[in-house]
Amino acid sequence: ASNEFERPINVHVAMDNTLVLDEIRKLCQNHSKVRKTTKNPNDKPEGWKPLIIIIPLRLGLTNVNTEYIDQLKVLNSAV
């Protein structure tokens, strides 16, 4: 099995908390290897690239609320 982290990872920042599926698909596909037709929507096309989606969230005007700090540490250690 191949290691997913050996491949380049794309990052997408969702502006206005909106995800546009066509943009996400374009970022995830390796156009040189993508099959043009797939009969089963659950089939994984060759050449899919990992994607990290970031949805900005305002945690405070000038400071981060202390209630968020532990959750942010957990999130950061998972990446």
Contacts in CASP RR format, 6 or more apart in sequence:
PFRMAT RR
TARGET T0000
AUTHOR 0000-0000-0000
METHOD contacts of the structure
MODEL  1
ASNEFERPINVHVAMDNTLVLDEIRKLCQNHSKVRKTTKNPNDKPEGWKP
LIIIIPLRLGLTNVNTEYIDQLKVLNSAV
4 50 0 8 1.000
5 50 0 8 1.000
7 49 0 8 1.000
7 50 0 8 1.000
8 49 0 8 1.000
9 49 0 8 1.000
9 50 0 8 1.000
9 51 0 8 1.000
9 52 0 8 1.000
10 27 0 8 1.000
10 28 0 8 1.000
10 49 0 8 1.000
10 50 0 8 1.000
10 51 0 8 1.000
10 52 0 8 1.000
11 51 0 8 1.000
11 52 0 8 1.000
11 54 0 8 1.000
12 23 0 8 1.000
12 24 0 8 1.000
12 27 0 8 1.000
12 51 0 8 1.000
12 52 0 8 1.000
12 53 0 8 1.000
12 54 0 8 1.000
13 54 0 8 1.000
13 55 0 8 1.000
13 56 0 8 1.000
14 53 0 8 1.000
14 54 0 8 1.000
14 55 0 8 1.000
14 56 0 8 1.000
15 56 0 8 1.000
17 55 0 8 1.000
17 56 0 8 1.000
19 53 0 8 1.000
19 55 0 8 1.000
24 51 0 8 1.000
24 53 0 8 1.000
27 49 0 8 1.000
27 51 0 8 1.000
28 48 0 8 1.000
28 49 0 8 1.000
28 50 0 8 1.000
28 51 0 8 1.000
29 45 0 8 1.000
29 47 0 8 1.000
29 48 0 8 1.000
29 49 0 8 1.000
30 46 0 8 1.000
30 47 0 8 1.000
30 48 0 8 1.000
30 49 0 8 1.000
33 45 0 8 1.000
33 46 0 8 1.000
33 47 0 8 1.000
34 45 0 8 1.000
34 46 0 8 1.000
34 47 0 8 1.000
35 45 0 8 1.000
35 46 0 8 1.000
38 45 0 8 1.000
52 79 0 8 1.000
59 65 0 8 1.000
59 68 0 8 1.000
64 72 0 8 1.000
END
